[in-house]
Every structure is written in structure tokens, then in C-alpha cells.
Amino acid sequence: MMFLEVGNLDGLIYLILAIMFGPAIFLAIIGFIVFKKHKKAAKILFILAAVYSIVSLGICGSMMA
């Protein structure tokens, strides 16, 4: 039986990390920008960022394990 040799997979790890934390950081930054004028909308964005982080850590974390 011959196994396939896979090259360097560092790019795949960086892609998974970008999917895990990219949108959550983006939502948090938008929340900080909007915070002065629309506090309720900013709170919703912070909650969305937290929920996305929890879900992505569960899904992507299980893929990385």
C-alpha cells in the first residue's frame, strides 16, 4: 500500500484560523466604530462576534483536532 505524501500544509492552518477569528474580529471592530452613535446596534454586533467565536471554535476546533 502506497501512502500519498502531502507537502507543507501551513497555508491550510492559516486559512482555518482566518475563518475562525476573522469575522468575529471584523464584527467587533465594526461594533467599536458604531458604539458612540448607536449603542444598541454595537451591543448586538458584540454579541454576534461572541457567538460566532464560540461556534467557530467548536466547528473548526473539532476539524483541527
URTA-V466374 format. One record per pair of residues at least 4 apart in sequence whose C-alpha atoms are under 7 Angstrom apart, sorted by the first residue. I is the first residue (numbers start at 1). J is the second residue. If there is no record, write none. Layout:
I	J
I	J
This chain:
9	13
10	14
11	15
12	16
13	17
14	18
15	19
16	20
16	60
17	21
18	22
20	53
20	56
20	57
20	60
21	25
21	53
22	26
23	27
24	28
24	49
24	52
24	53
25	29
26	30
27	31
27	45
27	46
27	49
28	32
28	45
28	46
28	49
29	33
30	34
31	35
31	42
31	45
31	46
32	42
34	38
34	42
35	39
35	42
38	42
39	43
40	44
41	45
42	46
43	47
44	48
45	49
46	50
47	51
48	52
49	53
50	54
51	55
52	56
53	57
54	58
55	59
56	60
57	61
58	62
59	63
60	64
61	65
